Amino acid sequence: MEGKVILRSSDNDVFEIDEVVAMESEVIKRLIEHTEDKSVIPLKYVSSKILALVIEFCKHHIDAQNSGESTEAVKKWDEEFVALDWETLLELRSVAHYLIIKDLFRLTCKTILEYPTLDQLFHTDPNRPRKRRKQRKGDFDYVLSLIRHVQERVGNEEKET
């Protein structure tokens, strides 16, 4: 399993990575194991920006395992890694879920749960005119449902492990 794997993002950028790094994703691992044509693996739901982050995360975790890097050092690196804007963090979480990269999924879910309060996130002011507050209510409802979903997923995955 010392070969290379070529991944193609949704915007047709190509990433050549070590197979061991690609195997961090259960989806890519299954594709490698069950397909004969291993030339290029298309990831049509993953942008280049997010795929580069996923590869960086997986590569660092493989390198950390191989070098015997301390758990504290990995945690510190993880915290710095997920210091992202809200949209990127949500997209990264979705891709981690889509590609079944459990460590990345758990990390992004944990970070989402610790994200600033919704008032800070949406820059709301209780004194704002009522009409504009109603527009934001839809945003709040969406984010709250997303947070509940993430909490359920993290809880279910922790029970499995």
Beta strands, then each sheet from edge to edge (+ up, - down):
strand 1: 4-8
strand 2: 14-18
strand 3: 41-42
sheet 1: 2+ 1- 3-
end
